[in-house]
Amino acid sequence: MEVSQKSEKTWKQYALNMVHVLRGEEEFVGTSTVPAERTLGMGIGVIVIILVIAFFVCYGAARLSWCYNTFYGVSGAPKVIYSLLCFFFPYYYYPFYALFLDPVCGRRAQAGGRR
């Protein structure tokens, strides 16, 4: 007994059906799906780009925490713990770092020359 392509269910067909539902269309499996495939591909591409950007934002917060704690001589375990916390909560750490921790803003520039 053969299974026709119309009744065969795959993840691709399911995803395309969901795209059609979200777009308010009545097209389902067995009809022209080129625009829905293109939309699905663009959606996945946008999601990947957002995840990459989010990773770099989280990595930046963890790196700032690591460098700050290294600069002030904090031991290994607290540096790792603080960096992990900053990785998972970067939007709390960036303002805190900018307003309270930034070691560059509180320093005076060294004047060169002889005394």
N, C-alpha and C positions, 0 to 999 in steps of 0.2 A: 504494500500500500504506500503510494507516494504522497508526500506532503507538498502541497502547492506553496508557492512563494507568498501568496497573500495570507495564508494561515500560519506561516512560519514566523515565530516571534523571536526577535533578536534585540539586544540592547540598543543597537543603532536605531532600529525602528521605534523602540519605546522612547528614546530620547527625541527623535524627530516628531513623534506624536505629541510629546510634552511641549516642544517648541510651538507646534501648531496651536495647541490649547492656549498657551500663554499669549500668542499673537492674536487669538480670537478667530482663527480660521477653522474651517471644517474639513480640511484635507487630512487624510490619514494614509496609511500604508496602501500602496498600489496606485497612487497618483503622482503627479510631478512633484518632486521634493527638492529640486535644486536650490531654490532660495532658502529653504529651511536648513539644508546642510551647510550652506554658506553662513547663515546666521548662527548655527550651532558652532561652527569652527571659529567664527569671530568671538563668540561668547567665551569659548574655552581659551582663546588667545588673550582676551582681556583679563580673565581670571588669573591666568599664569603671570601676566605682567603685574597685576596688583599684588599677587603673592610674593613675587621677587622684590618689589619695592618695599613691601611690609617687612620682609626678611632683612633688607639692608637698613631700614629704620631701627629695627630691634637690635641688629648687630652694632650699629653706631652707638646706641645707648649703652650696650654692654661694654664696648670698647672704651667709651668715655669713663665709665666706672672703673674699669681695670686700670687705665692709665692714671686716673686720679688717685686711686688707692696705692698704686705702685710708687707714685711721686711722693706720697706721704709715708711710705714704708710700712704699709699694712701687711700682715703675714698672709700666707697662701690661702688658707681655708676661707677666711672672711672675704678675700678678693673674689674667689670663685662664687661664693654665695651671693654677694652683692651684684656681681656681674650677671648671674642667672636671674636674679630678681629684676634687674634693669632690662634684661633681654625680654622678659615676659610682660613688663609694665613700662614700656619706653615713654609713653605719653605723660606719665607721672614724673619720670626721672628728668626729662629734658628741661622742663621749667624749674624744677628744684635745682638742677645743676647750674642753670643760667643765672638764677637769682641768688643762690647761697653758696655754691661750691666752686665756681669758676676761679681757678688760681691765677689766671692772667689779669683779670679785671682789678684785683686788689693790689697788684704790685706796681711799683714805680719803675719807670724805665731807667736803666743804669746810664749814667752820664760818663762818657769816655774822657780820657785825658789824664794828665799827671797832677799829682797834688803837691 
